[in-house]
Amino acid sequence: MKKVAIIGTVGVPANYGGFETLVEQLVRHNSSDDLQYAVYCSKKSYDEERWVYHGAKTEYVDLSANGIQSIPYDIVSLIKASRRSDVILILGVSGCAFLPIFRLFSKKKLVINIDGLEHRRDKWNKWVRRFLKFSEKQAVKYGDVIVTDNQGITDYVTEEYGKKSALIAYGGDQVIQDISEAEAIKTLTKYNLESEGYSLAICRIEPENNVHTILEAFSKTPDKNLVFVGNWTKSAYGKEMMERYSKFPNIKIQPAIYDLRILNVLRSNCQFYLHGHSAGGTNPSLVEAMFFGKPILAFDCVYNRESTENKAEYFTSTTDLIARLTNKLVNHSENGSAMAEIADRRYRWETISRQYESLF
């Protein structure tokens, strides 16, 4: 039996972000008797420690998986995993600066998903970006298999490092749930919404997600309603956006929502789904939204075009987005149908899981 350790995330059950959902779905979809997963979890994030989760062993490290502790958390996880596994799946590069030392005492197979070029994100200062770039370089140099989640990042790895990578995206079908009409009506009533009467955006509130662009566009189109869900109070930028645009009656600014059933209703009843991400490769929230077959208006960048196979609608500015929202000559239903078809073909967890297993 091949033992595969997964490190670099908060852990399971998934309660944080895209990588955690990936781990959750990998262990849930493991149908092989020849493959045993062990997931390294942050003890700081769980009140209850488990021995096993959906057939995967759970190992706990007494450090936080986020913030400054994420680096020693990844390093400690890596050292522990080297003693107990045949293959190590590393998600993210923050701990990969340690790999030159790791390779002095371990030849274990390393499969590394380098995530979305973290060193290019505006939210980091120049020193953090330099460190993340260094860590990425070590990941590509010392990893046996590099995983990229978008063709744009695959091309970057080839051009920047002259190395091939395995292209594996994210799944998103876990968001599809059976919701009764009564439950849907109750949820819409709670948020004072009408089906098809609003557009929806869901993201972390960061400048690189073009939050300001989307909000400004809707502030200038008072006949178009927007529900924007995010972590508004976590940054000065978020607080500024909330204060500036909450006064517009057609814009509903909502705190982060983690209940999948509520999100299901909001996604399946919106008129448009807005996706402003400009960095990060294939974004899990975009993939999830595509399963609902709604027209998607996405920021025009290589990552979003690759994810949607150039079949969504794209904007580059506030003016551009307003034109997309108000253009009655565009057949938006074709956009939505194309999104659902692509999602069903490319972004099911059963498919993603088999792709990862082939690497192990």
NORFEN-V413942 format. One record per run of one state. SS is the DSSP state (hx for helix, st for strand, lp for the rest). FROM is the first residue (numbers start at 1). TO is the last residue. If there is no record, write none. Layout:
ss={SS/SS}
from={FROM/FROM}
to={TO/TO}
This chain:
ss={lp/st/lp/hx/lp/st/hx/lp/st/lp/st/lp/hx/lp/st/lp/hx/lp/st/lp/hx/lp/hx/lp/st/lp/hx/lp/st/lp/hx/lp/hx/lp/st/lp/hx/lp/hx/lp/st/lp/hx/lp/hx/lp/st/lp/hx/lp/st/lp/hx/lp/st/lp/hx/lp/st/lp/hx/lp/hx/lp/hx/lp}
from={1/2/8/18/29/35/43/46/52/54/56/62/69/85/87/92/96/106/109/114/118/121/126/143/145/149/151/162/166/168/173/176/181/191/199/203/207/210/211/220/226/231/232/235/236/246/251/256/260/269/272/276/284/291/295/300/302/308/313/316/318/327/332/347/349/360}
to={1/7/17/28/34/42/45/51/53/55/61/68/84/86/91/95/105/108/113/117/120/125/142/144/148/150/161/165/167/172/175/180/190/198/202/206/209/210/219/225/230/231/234/235/245/250/255/259/268/271/275/283/290/294/299/301/307/312/315/317/326/331/346/348/359/360}
